[in-house]
Amino acid sequence: MKMNETEYRFPAEYEPHEGTLLIWPERPGSWGIDATEAEKAYLTLVVSVLRSEDVYLLVNSEAKKQEVLQLVLSSAGSSSSDAASGGTEQDRITVFGHKLRVICRETDDSWARDTGPTFLLSGDGRKRLAVNWRFNAWGGEVDGLYAHWERDDAVARVFADILGNEVRDADPFVLEGGSIHSDGEGTLMVTEACLLSPGRNPKLTKQEIEDRLKMTLGIEKVLWLPRGIYDDETNEHVDNVAAFIGPAEVVLAWTEDREDPQYALSLADYEYLSSVTDAKGRKLKIHKLPIPDVPVCYTAEEVQEYAFEPGEDTREPGERLAASYVNFYFTNGAILLPQFGGENEESDRRAVRLLEQLCPDRRVIPVPARRFILGGGNIHCLTQQIPAIKP
């Protein structure tokens, strides 16, 4: 069915972007008392996105803003002459032909995928709408990961105002951007484990949740995968286990090790995806993307680096992290792919080779991601695409 220009749709991530929203890592419970190493990793991510498109970056203070601008210039091999004035205080620079705008807005943490707005485009592609979900730190008082999330809950509306986009307020419906994946053609992927968890919308039935998603996002069909990645503290977001790479084509996190707890979860998803069609009635082409061969776990030394607030989820030595290569991010012309290093160097290379084969029209950029997963998420969790509007 052809959309009219007044209707909105949820575009796929692999469609053209105007830019990307990011939030600088500063929370001690996610990034450590000394966030130096986390900042180095994050700086690599910022520069990698800038090679393809503009970046909007939120920071918590004016001092941090100026520091970040200089860090990016230095990391990109640019000089201060590349900076463009942004009023009385410098707030933007141009790197690799793309603009970085750094904006002072206090947040609770850095997960732009989950706290930022979900952007929709009008049927003619000339208007953009920002959906503002309610955010409750992945479970609120039931199993939320920190006790105070008011500043994060405000991010979507704040950023929509910065862009000058109209807001569609979905409150009080609780949702995070990492829990939904769109093909841009009317199909949405989610997981039952996440969307039916008791800390989000417990008074709504599965059908009522699906109806709300369809109404808010302009979606025609919702695919309910049973599970996500083992021990994913988001209640198993879909963006860590499965992703659209094209119409009727997905990658699925996988392991051949039947003793690994991920095996049963991925098998359930594979069987489900093999049995359904998308919104246009097409069978799905499923590509298995193996998880790291060696589980990624916290070391005792790494756990000692963190400082947790009352009510915040803590870490334990040996705790397994929800490491997955599916948590990659599409930019204009590229894929930013997590790399875990150490004992998983061959797994890292395998993931690069597979994505290069599956997406030959894009550059696959390996990005060191151990510091991200130590914080509780990965590249896709840290990014939020801003779809391009047609001129």
Secondary structure, DSSP 4 states (H G I P E B T S, - for coil): -PPPTT-EE---TTS-EEEEEEE----HHHH-SS-HHHHHHHHHHHHHHHTTSEEEEEES-HHHHHHHHHHHHHHTT--GGGEE--TTS--EEEETTEEEEEEE---S---HHHHSPEEEEETTS--EEEEEEE--TTTHHHH-SSS--HHHHTHHHHHHHHHT-EEEEEEEEE--GGG-EE-SSSEEEEEHHHHT-TTT-TTS-HHHHHHHHHHHHT-SEEEEES--STT-TTT--GGGTEEEEETTEEEEEE---TTSHHHHHHHHHHHHHHH-B-TTSPBPEEEEEEPPSS--B--HHHHTT----TT-----TTPBP---TT--EEETTEEEEEE--GGGHHHHHHHHHHHHHH-TTSEEEEEE-HHHHHTT--HHHH-EEEEPPP-
